[in-house]
Structure formats: C-alpha cells, structure tokens
C-alpha cells in the first residue's frame, strides 16, 4: 500500500506548479474563474492531505467520505465548461450561497444537477468509473449496506448471534480495499488536473482570452451605464 500512497503524494505535489502557471498566464490577468481555480486547488490539497492521513490511520469510512468530496469538487469544476457563460457562473459560485449550479442551465437547457453532470462527464471521457465511485461513496455519506458491513464482525445464523465492532478505525478492512480506495482518489485527481489544464489552455490561447476580456469589459460598461442612469434619476428627483 505504501507504494500506491507514494504515487498519490507525487501527484498531489504537482498542484503547485500547475496553479502557478494558471495564475501567471495571460499576463497575470485574474478572472472569476481563477478565483474558483484558486479555491478548488486549496480544497483539493487539504482533502488530499486528510485522505492520506486517514489511509495511514486505517479509517476507511472517512477516506470514502473524503473521496466523495473530491468527486464533488471535480464535478463543479467540470460544470463550468458546460455553460455558455463560464465567467458568469464562476461569479455566481463565488457570491451566491443558494446552490447556483442547480439553478443554472447548460448549453442544451438542462439544469446542472449532480446526476446530470455525472452523465455528461461519463459521455465526455467515455467512462462510467466516476458514476460507480459516486454511488459507492454516497453510501458512506448516508446510511447503507456498506455502512452495516463495516461494523459486522461475525454472523452465526444457527445460534442467532451477531458480533459487531464499533471503533475509531476500520480494522476489519483488508489492505486491498485501501489500495483500491487510493487508486480511485488518484483517478479523480488526474481528472481534476485535466480540468485545470483546460483552463490554462484557455488563458494562454489569445482568441479565448479575448472573449473573457470582452465579457469583463461589457460588465464594466453595463455597470457604468447603470450608475449614470441612477445619477440622472436622483437629479430628476431633486429638481422636483
């Protein structure tokens, strides 16, 4: 297992350089989506550290919950590429605390629910791996058969006896299960990097970066126009 955990550690160490490249791209111009990237990488690093710590502590339950959180983070980053106005959605994600994704429609007019994003992700990358991981890890967020199996030590049907374990660690979980859990976290992290690299490409591609600058220019123009309208209204009221 140590070898697999070291693979994850090596992968996690790559966050730093990728983030620096994103921040310095496009002459260091900083957009709403850069804020999302900054927050996402910060969260990913903390989740990864916690995950590795809990793997070493043999706490499989917490590892699965952290894996689910990492999947949620990936889905939100992926969703930014499903709308016409990714900067507008990034701004909503920063300032709207009322679950803006679920109230937003993609380019096909479908609401960005977790299940829908999962479906599009699976089609985009031609894999069902994330769907399976999402379903499996959800069983550790809520109560499920997996939760029950984690605490059962022995069932004797003849004697009608049941032995169970309630403890701080999952001592009855095999090393193979832990290795599989780490492999899943590695897969999710690699997909997360693909999303970040996509944003880096956008920022370093002149045509794409010009679209973002145009968007911010339009926002500034509209804001200034609204200020002028408000001044005119105030002046009219004073004259009356």
MOURNOR-V610926 format. One line per field, one symbol per residue. phi: phi as a letter, one per 40 degrees, with the letter a starting at -180 (. if undefined). psi: psi as a letter, one per 40 degrees, with the letter a starting at -180 (. if undefined). burial: + if it has 16 or more other C-alpha atoms within 10 Angstrom, else -. Layout:
# MOURNOR-V610926
phi: ???
psi: ???
burial: ???
This chain:
# MOURNOR-V610926
phi: .dccccccdcccccddcccccccccffgcbbdcccccdcccdcccccccccccccccfbcdcdccccccccdcccccccccbbcbcccccccccbbccfccccbbccbgbcccdcccdccdcccbfabdcdccccccccccbcadcccccbccabbcccfbbbbbbacbccccccdccccccdccccccccccccccccccccccdcccccccccccccccccccccccccccccccccc
psi: ddddddddddddeedddddddddeiffehhidddddddddddddddddddddddddefgdddddddddddddddddddddeeidgdddddddddehefgddeeiiaeeehigidddddddddddefieddddddddddeedaiiddddddehdihhddefihhihhieigeehidddddddddddddddddddddddddddddehdddddddddddddddddddddddddddddddddd.
burial: ----+--+---+--+---+--++-++----++++++++-++--+--++--++-++--++++++++++++++-+++++++++++--++++++++------++--+-+-----++---++--+--------+--++--+++++--------++------------------+-------++-++++++-++++++-+++-++-+++----+--+---+------------------------
